[in-house]
Amino acid sequence: MTTALRVVSFGLGPIGLAAARLALQKKSIQLVGAIDIDPGKIGRDLGDLLELDDRTGIVVEGDAEAALRRLQPDVLLHCTSSLLPAVLDQLLLAARCGVDVVSATEELSWPAPQHAELAASIDAAARAAGTTVLGTGANPGYAMDFMAAIASAVTFDVQAVKCVRVVDAATRRLPLLKKVGAGLGKAEFQQQLAAGRCGHVGMRESVALVGHGLGFALDQVELTVEAVMAAEDLKTPFLVVKEGQVAGLRCHGHGLVAKRSVIHLDLAMYVGAPDPRDEITLDGTPPVQLRFAGGIPGDQATAAILVNSLHGVTAARAGLCSVLDVAPPRLCR
Amino acid sequence: MTTALRVVSFGLGPIGLAAARLALQKKSIQLVGAIDIDPGKIGRDLGDLLELDDRTGIVVEGDAEAALRRLQPDVLLHCTSSLLPAVLDQLLLAARCGVDVVSATEELSWPAPQHAELAASIDAAARAAGTTVLGTGANPGYAMDFMAAIASAVTFDVQAVKCVRVVDAATRRLPLLKKVGAGLGKAEFQQQLAAGRCGHVGMRESVALVGHGLGFALDQVELTVEAVMAAEDLKTPFLVVKEGQVAGLRCHGHGLVAKRSVIHLDLAMYVGAPDPRDEITLDGTPPVQLRFAGGIPGDQATAAILVNSLHGVTAARAGLCSVLDVAPPRLCR
């Protein structure tokens, strides 16, 4: 190991804090700064926000540009929003400051279908600056897209892909319970879903990324989301879902070629979901079936993948990259 | 897809032929030449060697340098030997000719421990030429090393790794049956093993590659190989193993830190091996268990991975790369 990678955390919500906490534990990473727009966080020591015993000496700053220009980090650990339009200026700023980016923004994982123009402007800025921008995470970024592409490496041909991800929300923390709508009434769920306050962001991106990764020329992506209702009272450490309330959600994403579904992503996240797992099945020559027993550990996986991707982006080509363009993520110490 | 990748096959043994056959089926790849040193193959059409109905127009050449200089391919699909010293001149030639290389040479997958000087000379030549050299395959290159590294991306920390690969040799073709010593007497097996005519090449490389990938500072690698004897007569489509003969082999590779095994690779390849599978278990925070049901399809996987890595090397940095340095392999069409 040479000198540690100098990293700034931007965005100190649940994911950003978990990633910052992990980054602080890595010898090969030196966390040198933290940025957030929340006035309640600005000026506080990061150790305070993380409820650590000791101060870190890293004081949260509100002015991203001033922080990046002063600190000149190698990589920005970026966890501010799921939505690409909301983070565009932040990513362009990072490029202007010559800083590589690993971002948890779900819509950045494969932005071409939804945000082609924004993606092109980010790519152009990063190429001009010689920096790399990568959107990643557990899902999208790994479980239902990256792993399907990697699994296809052992095949001659693939006719169809199915990825199943089952998460028992009872084993997860409050942010995920809220994200899946646990405890809401059905009407409230639909309302919050429409408002973007619950639901899973990234299914469209995952379908398109699998399509790209396996060379399917998709002519359509179809998404559905439905509430899974509790058939009995369900207890979790954080809340109780009563019979008839929403236990969570189920999302399907289909990638179609000539009206045939060649990619099917099936995501279930609800309290009491049976047999939690990640399973990838390639209808291929030869067929492949790959399974993570118990599922990819969700609360930790996104923070881990973000931090474990920091070294990789420094070695990657300039521009906006997907997880299929850069060296694969792996544990850093 | 832009213009097809121009590829030359070098080495037309079982793996080389399987990879060439697959490359011929890919629209994104144009196989433009074939090289072998076997006088019985030189001058014959590749379609003839592959027992295709039609000629390919690709005539096997014996003079690698003349072929590469004339054809100027993008990538060399290199399948001539398992051993790095045997292929050194071929890899240096490819660099001199400005050609990227995807190689099945097992000892090239992570050559540092055994062949540091040769690796350095290949790396220097490739960097000077601006070309990439990659050693890959199903094992080493994917099943017991690459996948363990990829799986670690979702963890905060890993204390120990175990990879189990079980191959029922009865389901495989003659070259694998010979490689595992099926049908030999025990003494003959030991003799052939010592002479390098049977056994698995690449275990040392896989252990070291996992060590690198997961950041273990290994101070020792220990390897064992033993014959698995048939307890009854075992029939395969290609040969019968009689009771008391060798059914195949079992190899263990251990990577040690301070005399503790932190990496354990357990490879069983014999006729009748129960529960064929590839299974990776990370004793980590959180733990991870990943399993390919039925195992990674061995006869096809190496050819597939080689061909599916061809596009990746053209985008990779110059020099000798490992599978952890380049964009991950995925199906090409």
Interface residues (C-beta under 8 A of the other chain):
Chain A: L22 Q25 S28 A138 Y142 F146 M147 A149 I150 S152 A153 V154 T155 F156 D157 V158 G213 L214 G215 G284 T285 P286 V288 Q289 L290 R291 F292 A293 G294 I296 P297 Q300 A301 A303 A304 I305 N308 S309 A315 R317 L324 D325 V326 A327 P328 P329 R330 L331 C332 R333
Chain B: L22 Q25 S28 A138 Y142 F146 M147 A149 I150 S152 A153 V154 T155 F156 D157 V158 G213 L214 G215 G284 T285 P286 V288 Q289 L290 R291 F292 A293 G294 I296 P297 Q300 A301 A303 A304 I305 N308 S309 A315 R317 L324 D325 V326 A327 P328 P329 R330 L331 C332 R333
